[in-house]
Amino acid sequence: MRRWFIRAAVSAIVIAFLLWLIPFGSVWQALARVSPWVWLASVGVFFGGHYLNALKLRLLLGSDTGRDFGPGGPQGPADVGTHLTSACVRAQYAGLVANLGLPGLAGGDVVRAVYLVPAVGIARVTVASVADRLIDTVTVIALVAIALPFAGVPAGIAGIVGNAGLWVAVGLPFAVVLGLIARRLIARPAVAAKLSRLRAAFSAHRAAVAGAVAISFGVQSAFVMTNVWLARQVGVTTNLSAWFVAWPLSKLIAVLPISLGGIGVREAALVSLLAPYGAPRDAVLASGILWQAVLIVTGVVGLIVTQLLPRTLPSSAAPSAGKV
């Protein structure tokens, strides 16, 4: 509970600082220009994107024909897959709501896993969840790498890049220490076994991984485009490539467990990253508030709706559900 209050305080402090730095009146004027239909359409895109994310997780959990992504052995009849798909959808939106009160954007992964463990076992959920988070992280990094040459490096950032050698020299000792710590952790039998299991899962189910990667690229790109659409409504005319650099980076920063669901931190990162590209800070903050509202509404409505989906697996699924 103490950590929760600390992270809530971080979110509150960051939001207060943003509203002190950027006059709220100008932010409010930007928000007033938004068409309700555009915002509602954005909710629809976000809702559909997370439905696809649920299908991505289902894909990583394994097929319905007896081959699983990770340990657990054969599943039962094909109707088990239908129930597991609905469980993944329900878990996805529960995770979205949990993100509003848990540290970082990855906090909802734990809640999502809790929904699925009774159905498929903890080992299978762990492998699929780690793979899912890893794929999404690599995807957003790839989007930045692809967009950066087109967006260009602003003058304010060029100086930092120009001193890259100095930054490397300063960071090298820390990187060495982290490498030694990681090496010791990997050497532990339990950690080594989990890594081996994850590598085996990726190797044995390449088609599932390829499908998950395709979904991830599509969903993350759609989310960036939706943010651009909302931003255009409030007066941000920064080019598209800049958004494909700034928005994925702000999402990566928001994953850090220093705030509640990345609230405040994500908006501050987005304002800071787009400012060198000439984006007005008040309008960017307004677009961030709009996106946060989309996230909250979609999570709450999605959780309520998906609770109506079937909750139990067929009795034939019981034997595999307990396997780990």
Secondary structure, DSSP 8 states (H G I E B T S, - for coil): -HHHHHHHHHHHHHHHHHHHHS-HHHHHHHHHT--HHHHHHHHHHHHHHHHHHHHHHHHHHB-SSS-BSSSS----STHHHHHHHHHHHHHHHHHHHHTTTSBSTTHHHHHHHHHHHHHH-HHHHHHHHHHHHHHHHHHHHHHHHHHHHHH---HHHHHHHHTHHHHHHHHHHHHHHHHHHHHHHHHSHHHHHHHHHHHHHHHHTHHHHHHHHHHHHHHHHHHHHHHHHHHHHTT----HHHHHHHHHHHHHHHHSTTSBTTTTHHHHHHHHHHGGGT--HHHHHHHHHHHHHHHHHHHHHHHHHHTTS-----GGGHHHHT--
